Amino acid sequence: LSMPSATDLSSLDQPIAPGTVEYLIDESGALTYAEVFNRTDFKVSPKRVPSFGYTESTYWFRTKVQNVTSEEDWVVEIGYALLDDVVLYVDSGSGDVQEYYGGDHLPFDKRHRPHRLINFGVKIESGQSATLFFRVKTGGSLQLPVMIFSERSYGDAMAEDTALQVLLYGILVAMIFFNGFLGLSLRDSAYGYYVGNLIFFLVSWMSLQ
């Protein structure tokens, strides 16, 4: 395979390096991993985070990583929760390809970690390189922001993310009740419109999480 340079897994959490993600459009959605593996018409994504808007086509992505740490257990996270179907193939070159399923069409309890973002637990041994292939099919906007965490650090990242979500939800709910109380006390309909906008924003935001 002729591929761009790899992302070095040199820290416990990091994004895929810019310029290392390639993509292939599968308009029929019929290609298999065995067929895609040997394709030579992958193109390098011009964007740091691959993004293709609304599309009915299936997309394949591939990127290479090199584990230069002593860690072996990793979590691959896709920082966009609204992808319908995602299959991750991890090829370490030994002939044993790891295969994982994710996306918001998969039951939540099937995820590697019970987190709002799509995540997969993978094994990449110390000193080993691996090629990650993603098959993505979705009915909405397609983007693929990928982060890789060590298994140990992902728990901390989940806790921080959950704490932030709770804080933001709490602030919005407090604003809704406070302004609702003021509107009732002052009998000012302007507060009602403001509260309605806040509720709409809160519901919309929750649906994207």
Phi, psi and omega in degrees: 000131174266110187228160173295175180297162184268161170273123176281123174277084186252353177228176186276352173202129182196152176280162172296135184297142177301144177080008182249000181257128176247158180222156178220131180269125179248087186296329181276338183072015187258352183292143177257168179300318181300325179284321182289325184306322185264004181288143180249006184255024170295146177241144178289131179294128180285349182253150177301316173249113180304128182214131185228014177064206180276128182210148176264354182279154170275140179242140171249139177233148174218147178204152184249141177232152179231121181273109180252018177250182176268357179286150177235337182256123186231159175239122175265120183243136173257117187278031177221112193279350191263016175281133185287305185225124179228131172241129178250128174247129179245114184247112181266004178086001182267356183096347179260104183262123176279139183230129184225149182240143179203187182116165185281357172275347178273139177306140185302324183287357177270354180288152179301311174239142181285077184230154184295335180264150180294131181212149182228137174269120183233160178245122174229110187291158179301132180082357184265147171254154181211149175254127179260125175247129176246129171253119186236129175225126182210155180269352180247209179291140182249120172213155187223077173277115186249130172240148176236127181241152165290153181303322181294319185280342185292326177299318178295319180296321178297317181297318179294318180295317180296318179298319179294317179299315180298318179299313182294318176299317181299318179297316181295317180296319179297319178296322179296312181292319182297312181288329175296319178295317179297318180298318179291321182292318183268353183053046182248115184293340180300325178294328179296318177295320181295316179296321178299319178295320179296317179296317178299316179297318181297314181295318180297317181296317179298324181292336180273354183266000000 
